[in-house]
Amino acid sequence: MTQIRKVIKTGNSLAITIPSKAIKDFNIKEGDPVSLSVNRTKVSIRYTFSGHPRQLSLMSSPKN
């Protein structure tokens, strides 16, 4: 399922929110460690929540 998410400002950083259904489905908790992997060739970002057999991927296309 593809969902559109907006980048938001939080303090001096930018963030992407996680839909509440994904939080429930993957049992994501505040403070869970997350690994970030960027693939510039495929223009994708993957977040892997450490210690759990779950992961969420965020894909985007380059802007012209």
ROTIDO-997509 format. One line per field, with one value per residue: residue number from 1; residue in three letters; x, y, z of N, C-alpha, C in turn. Coordinates in Angstrom, 2 decimals. Example, Ala and Ser with C-alpha at 12.3 -4.5 7.8 and 13.67 -1.06 7.14 Angstrom:
REM ROTIDO-997509
pos c(1;2) $
code c(ALA;SER) $
n_east c(13.19;12.85) $
n_north c(-5.69;-2.25) $
n_up c(7.80;7.08) $
ca_east c(12.30;13.67) $
ca_north c(-4.50;-1.06) $
ca_up c(7.80;7.14) $
c_east c(13.20;12.90) $
c_north c(-3.30;0.03) $
c_up c(7.80;7.87) $
REM end
This chain:
REM ROTIDO-997509
pos c(1;2;3;4;5;6;7;8;9;10;11;12;13;14;15;16;17;18;19;20;21;22;23;24;25;26;27;28;29;30;31;32;33;34;35;36;37;38;39;40;41;42;43;44;45;46;47;48;49;50;51;52;53;54;55;56;57;58;59;60;61;62;63;64) $
code c(MET;THR;GLN;ILE;ARG;LYS;VAL;ILE;LYS;THR;GLY;ASN;SER;LEU;ALA;ILE;THR;ILE;PRO;SER;LYS;ALA;ILE;LYS;ASP;PHE;ASN;ILE;LYS;GLU;GLY;ASP;PRO;VAL;SER;LEU;SER;VAL;ASN;ARG;THR;LYS;VAL;SER;ILE;ARG;TYR;THR;PHE;SER;GLY;HIS;PRO;ARG;GLN;LEU;SER;LEU;MET;SER;SER;PRO;LYS;ASN) $
n_east c(0.84;0.63;1.29;0.93;3.03;3.78;6.63;7.54;8.29;10.13;11.19;14.56;14.81;13.76;10.98;9.31;6.14;4.71;2.10;-0.71;-1.86;0.26;2.00;0.62;0.36;3.07;3.91;5.38;7.25;7.78;11.11;12.20;15.03;16.27;17.44;18.83;18.89;20.11;19.54;20.80;20.84;18.45;16.79;15.65;14.63;15.16;13.90;14.80;13.60;15.35;16.09;13.68;11.65;10.72;10.07;9.93;9.51;10.36;9.74;10.75;10.56;12.87;12.81;12.01) $
n_north c(-1.17;2.16;5.25;8.74;10.93;13.82;15.92;17.21;19.96;19.75;21.15;21.91;20.13;17.96;15.80;12.69;11.48;8.47;6.40;5.76;3.19;1.62;1.87;0.46;-2.09;-2.88;-2.71;-0.48;1.51;4.53;5.60;3.27;1.77;2.81;2.08;3.79;3.67;4.81;4.77;6.08;5.55;4.15;6.02;5.85;5.45;3.56;2.48;0.59;-1.04;-1.79;-4.89;-6.08;-8.11;-6.40;-3.90;-0.70;0.89;3.80;5.34;7.49;9.77;11.43;15.01;17.05) $
n_up c(0.00;-0.88;0.57;0.89;2.54;4.46;4.91;7.99;10.20;13.16;15.87;15.32;13.30;10.54;9.94;9.21;9.50;10.92;9.93;12.09;11.91;10.92;13.07;15.04;13.74;13.46;16.01;16.99;19.16;21.05;21.22;20.20;18.63;15.44;12.20;9.48;6.00;2.97;-0.47;-3.12;-5.83;-6.41;-5.42;-2.76;0.65;3.50;6.54;9.27;12.01;14.71;16.36;16.02;13.91;11.72;9.28;7.70;4.62;2.80;-0.18;-2.80;-5.60;-7.79;-8.00;-10.77) $
ca_east c(0.00;1.38;0.68;1.66;3.31;4.43;7.76;7.15;9.38;10.06;12.38;15.49;14.90;12.60;10.53;8.22;5.31;4.35;0.65;-1.06;-2.09;1.58;2.52;-0.06;0.69;4.46;4.17;6.46;7.16;8.69;12.41;12.73;16.16;15.96;18.58;18.46;19.70;19.74;20.01;20.65;20.59;17.01;16.10;14.80;15.07;14.58;14.07;14.67;13.46;16.28;15.64;12.36;11.57;9.79;10.69;9.09;10.29;9.84;10.29;10.41;11.16;13.56;12.04;12.59) $
ca_north c(0.00;3.40;6.38;10.00;11.53;15.12;16.19;18.27;20.54;19.50;21.83;22.27;18.96;17.59;14.45;12.07;10.76;7.08;6.26;5.04;1.77;0.98;1.82;-0.67;-3.34;-3.25;-2.55;0.50;2.28;5.66;5.20;2.11;2.12;2.75;2.20;4.49;3.30;5.62;4.25;7.21;5.02;3.86;7.13;5.30;5.49;2.44;2.51;-0.73;-0.93;-2.79;-5.80;-6.63;-8.52;-5.51;-2.74;0.17;1.53;5.03;5.50;8.77;9.97;12.71;16.13;17.62) $
ca_up c(0.00;-0.96;1.24;0.77;3.83;4.35;5.79;8.92;11.00;14.60;16.42;14.24;12.41;9.72;10.29;8.45;10.46;10.62;10.13;13.32;11.61;10.84;14.43;15.70;13.05;13.68;17.44;17.12;20.40;21.18;21.72;19.47;17.76;14.01;11.30;8.25;4.84;1.80;-1.75;-4.05;-7.17;-6.51;-4.78;-1.72;2.04;4.24;7.98;9.87;13.45;15.24;17.40;15.70;12.50;11.02;8.67;6.88;3.55;2.22;-1.52;-3.41;-6.92;-7.88;-8.55;-11.98) $
c_east c(0.89;0.60;1.56;1.81;3.99;5.61;7.34;8.39;9.12;11.33;13.26;15.64;13.67;12.26;9.45;7.43;5.02;2.85;0.34;-1.31;-0.76;2.19;1.92;0.36;2.11;4.87;5.36;6.21;8.12;10.00;12.98;13.92;15.79;17.25;18.09;19.43;19.21;20.36;19.76;20.38;19.10;16.15;15.12;15.46;14.39;14.91;13.86;14.64;14.22;15.64;14.28;12.34;10.55;10.57;9.69;9.99;9.58;10.51;9.87;11.04;11.83;12.65;12.76;12.72) $
c_north c(1.24;4.50;7.60;10.57;12.86;15.18;17.37;18.77;20.24;20.05;22.30;21.15;18.84;16.14;13.99;11.25;9.35;6.95;5.40;3.55;1.01;0.86;0.64;-2.00;-3.82;-3.10;-1.61;1.32;3.46;5.18;3.96;2.55;1.91;2.92;2.83;4.09;4.09;5.00;5.34;6.75;4.76;4.98;6.58;5.44;4.32;2.61;1.08;-0.55;-2.10;-3.65;-6.42;-7.03;-7.70;-4.40;-1.98;0.79;2.78;5.20;6.85;8.85;11.32;13.78;16.67;19.11) $
c_up c(0.00;-0.26;1.02;2.17;3.60;5.31;6.67;9.68;12.46;15.22;15.28;13.22;11.54;10.06;9.31;9.45;9.97;10.88;11.36;13.07;11.54;12.23;15.17;15.07;13.36;15.15;17.69;18.38;20.36;21.79;21.06;18.63;16.29;13.22;10.00;7.15;3.64;0.56;-2.78;-5.47;-7.39;-5.95;-3.74;-0.36;2.74;5.72;8.49;11.38;14.07;16.33;17.13;14.23;11.72;10.37;7.83;5.82;3.09;0.88;-2.05;-4.78;-6.96;-8.47;-9.76;-11.85) $
REM end
